Amino acid sequence: MTAPTAIATARSVSVSFGDRTALDDVTVEVPAGQVVALVGGDGAGKSTLLRAFVGEVGPDSGSISAPTKHEIGFLSAGPGSWAALTVRQNLDLVGGIYGLTGDELVDRREGAIDRAGLRVAADRLASALSGGMRRKLGAAMAMLHRPRLLVLDEPSTGVDPVSRIDLWRMISEAAADGAAVVMSTTYLDEAERAGNLVVLDGGRILTQGSYDEVRTAFTGVITAADVPVRPEWSWRRGRRRHEYWAQGSPDTDAQTVTPDLEDIVIALSMSRRHEEPAS
Ligand SMILES: Nc1ncnc2c1ncn2[C@@H]1O[C@H](COP(=O)(O)OP(=O)(O)OP(=O)(O)O)[C@@H](O)[C@H]1O
């Protein structure tokens, strides 16, 4: 099978703000028709990478290749819509910016309203929407002109589980129509469903690939116990604590668990922090 065409690529990208490194030698490809999910804790570099893809942040070294601005749809970490306009007016405004008019604009707008589950709120001001509805409107606005590259900064943060289903359907449909999608998320269950994952921490890529590839590449052993042997290598999962043994061979009789994405992200982030104490 040939590799799908990359619509956007970051090659060895590094970005600093003053003495703070936001991205350190990051290489990521966003293929047509696929969803790449960026995960990682606060300050991992997710927003900076997304802003680099849309041209809002220039790399200090390395390069970005991406379609022209006209072919990109971007939902930033901000509100993503105009508070003083209604749902319909917001969609009309972005449609107009991208040259959509007449019946085509009406069809796309009404289709977007349905897909986003915003029919009941179509004539409501954006400022009067719930946080989740507002996020869905922002995503609908970013994809209205059917961009080749769709860049979404935490589209589902603050969105209730039912609305997250609407949002995820909108994103999957955009990818099925051929868009290359790169998005950040704090919900790891959501990230597991994306075709590709990029796990960032402190501006570095800890691991990337499909969920299967990430699981296969993960080394070491994770155990579960009420009381961990080394608290600094452990974290709470449910009522127990999981503990990471990077070299394998746990020094405990505790039960071994099959790691999920949450375990993998935490274990890899912990390893990095133990290697490189924060300055
Ligand atoms: N405009 C800026 N000026 C100074 N520092 C910045 C700026 N933007 C980002 N940073 C710093 O760069 C690092 C990466 O931030 P970034 O916003 O990309 O992370 P993130 O993974 O999106 O996390 P969060 O979800 O908390 O925004 C952080 O240390 C942040 O403080």
The ligand as an SDF file (V2000), in Angstrom:
LIG
                    3D

 31 33  0  0  0  0  0  0  0  0999 V2000
    2.9100   33.4070   22.8410 N   0  0  0  0  0  0  0  0  0  0  0  0
    3.6460   32.8030   23.7760 C   0  0  0  0  0  0  0  0  0  0  0  0
    4.5260   33.4840   24.5300 N   0  0  0  0  0  0  0  0  0  0  0  0
    5.2940   32.8650   25.4540 C   0  0  0  0  0  0  0  0  0  0  0  0
    5.2500   31.5530   25.7230 N   0  0  0  0  0  0  0  0  0  0  0  0
    4.3900   30.8210   25.0130 C   0  0  0  0  0  0  0  0  0  0  0  0
    3.5440   31.3910   24.0120 C   0  0  0  0  0  0  0  0  0  0  0  0
    2.7900   30.3930   23.4730 N   0  0  0  0  0  0  0  0  0  0  0  0
    3.1480   29.2630   24.1080 C   0  0  0  0  0  0  0  0  0  0  0  0
    4.1020   29.5160   25.0240 N   0  0  0  0  0  0  0  0  0  0  0  0
    4.7660   28.5080   25.8840 C   0  0  0  0  0  0  0  0  0  0  0  0
    5.1360   27.4330   25.0540 O   0  0  0  0  0  0  0  0  0  0  0  0
    4.8860   26.1800   25.6930 C   0  0  0  0  0  0  0  0  0  0  0  0
    3.9220   25.3530   24.8560 C   0  0  0  0  0  0  0  0  0  0  0  0
    2.6410   25.9710   24.8930 O   0  0  0  0  0  0  0  0  0  0  0  0
    1.3790   25.4560   24.0770 P   0  0  0  0  0  0  0  0  0  0  0  0
    0.2820   26.4500   24.2820 O   0  0  0  0  0  0  0  0  0  0  0  0
    1.7870   25.1510   22.6900 O   0  0  0  0  0  0  0  0  0  0  0  0
    1.0430   24.1040   24.8210 O   0  0  0  0  0  0  0  0  0  0  0  0
   -0.2810   23.2380   24.8030 P   0  0  0  0  0  0  0  0  0  0  0  0
    0.1700   21.8290   24.6870 O   0  0  0  0  0  0  0  0  0  0  0  0
   -1.2070   23.7490   23.7660 O   0  0  0  0  0  0  0  0  0  0  0  0
   -0.8730   23.4210   26.2360 O   0  0  0  0  0  0  0  0  0  0  0  0
   -2.1910   24.1860   26.7170 P   0  0  0  0  0  0  0  0  0  0  0  0
   -3.3100   23.2550   26.4360 O   0  0  0  0  0  0  0  0  0  0  0  0
   -1.9160   24.4270   28.1530 O   0  0  0  0  0  0  0  0  0  0  0  0
   -2.2400   25.4600   25.8870 O   0  0  0  0  0  0  0  0  0  0  0  0
    4.3690   26.5120   27.0710 C   0  0  0  0  0  0  0  0  0  0  0  0
    5.4490   26.4950   27.9570 O   0  0  0  0  0  0  0  0  0  0  0  0
    3.8120   27.9200   26.9130 C   0  0  0  0  0  0  0  0  0  0  0  0
    3.8630   28.6140   28.1220 O   0  0  0  0  0  0  0  0  0  0  0  0
  1  2  1  0
  2  3  1  0
  2  7  2  0
  3  4  2  0
  4  5  1  0
  5  6  2  0
  6  7  1  0
  6 10  1  0
  7  8  1  0
  8  9  2  0
  9 10  1  0
 10 11  1  0
 11 12  1  0
 11 30  1  0
 12 13  1  0
 13 14  1  0
 13 28  1  0
 14 15  1  0
 15 16  1  0
 16 17  2  0
 16 18  1  0
 16 19  1  0
 19 20  1  0
 20 21  2  0
 20 22  1  0
 20 23  1  0
 23 24  1  0
 24 25  2  0
 24 26  1  0
 24 27  1  0
 28 29  1  0
 28 30  1  0
 30 31  1  0
M  END
$$$$
